[in-house]
Amino acid sequence: MDTILNELIKGQACGADEYSPAVLAYAGDAVFELYVRTSLIKGGNQPVNKLNRAATAYVKAEAQSAFYERIKDSLSEEETRIFKRGRNSKPATTAKNANIRDYLNATGVECLVGYLYLSGEFERLFEILDMVFA
């Protein structure tokens, strides 16, 4: 798996730390969503609308903010710095169904996930993402 992921990110335009928080969050949103969907599918065949409702419970801003509260003490200084880059960025959009605190924390989580993914730090990425369902 790591080899496939490494091939995907090989030759990127710049290092993960050089991407804007918005780009890191963009990548992190996709990785987080894929992780959640894959984890739910591992539970067996279910109607897609049921899977979608379950996934939404994990990927909405409020849930990602709560996830951050659970993992924040296990983050390294570097990971906390990346999270804060995302959280403190000026988002181009506003939250539709979340308060601003949850929305900004969710952006920070997505930024961290995107950073770990684009850095090729897959072992640490999955270590953190495994805490989603803990």
N, C-alpha and C positions, 0 to 999 in steps of 0.2 A: 504494500500500500504506500509506504513512504517513497518508494522509487517512482511510482506513478505520480504522486503529488509533487515530488521534486522536479519531475519532467515538466509538469504544468507550469511551475513558477520559474523554471530556469530561463534565463535571458530576459528577465523583466527589466524595465526601463531604469529603475533605480532600486536602491536598498529599501527595505520595508520602513525604516525610520525616516526616509525622505518623502514618503507619501503624505499627503495632507490627511488630517483626521477624518475628513469626509470620505476620502477614498478608502482608508482603512476600514471605516464603518460600513461602507458599501460592500466591501469584500466580506467583512465579518458577519454582516446580516445574512448573506447567502450561505456562508459556512455554518452559522448557528442554525439556520432554518433546515439545512440539509442534515445536520447532525440530529436534530429533534425528529424530523420526519423518518430518518433511517431507524432511529431508536424505537419509534412507535411501530414501524412496520415489522420490526423484529418480534413484536408481540403476536404476530400472526395476521392472517387475512381478516379484514374488517371493511365495512362500507367506507368509501372514501370520505363521505361527509362526516362520519364519526372521527376518522383520522384527522381531518382538517380542523374540527372543533378542538380536539385534543392538542394538536400542534399549536393552535392559536393561544391556548392557555399558557404555553411555555415561551412563545416568541413575542407576546405583547410587551409593551414598555414596562408596565407594572411588574410583570413576572421577571423580566430581565433585571430590573432594579432590585427586586428581592433576591435574585440570584447573586448579584454583586454583594449584597449585605452578607450572604453566606460565605462567599469566597474571599472577601477583601483581606482577611487576616492571613490567608495562605499565599497572597501575591508577593512577589519579590519587589524590591524598590523600582526596578526597571518596568515591571508590569504595572505597578501603581502609577508610574509616570506616564505610561502609554494610556492607561485608563483615564487619567486626568486630562491628557491632551484631548481625548474625545469628549469627555464630559464638559470641559471648559470651552470647547469650540463654539463658534457662532453658527448654529444650524441654519441651513437655507430654508427649511420647512419647519412648521410647528406641529405639535402633537394634536391629533384630532380627538383621541379618546384617552388621554393620559394627562396627569399633571406635569408641570415643567420639570420638577425634580426627577420623577420617574423617567421622563423622556430623555433628560440629559444623562442620567445614570445608564440607561439602556444604550445610548450612543457611545458612552465610555466602554461598556461591555463589548459592543460590536467592534469598536476600534481595537480593543485588546485582542479579540478573536481574529480580526483581520491581520493585525500585526504578527501574531504568532503563526498564522497560516502563511503569510507572505515571507516570513523569515525562515520558513521551513522547520520550525520548532514543533513538529507534529506530536512528539511524545508529550510535551508540556501542554500543547493545545488540547489533546484528548484527556489528559489528566484533569484539566480544568473543566472541560465540557462534561466529563463523567459526573461532575458534581451537580449538573442540572437535575438529574433524577435521584440524587441522594436524599 
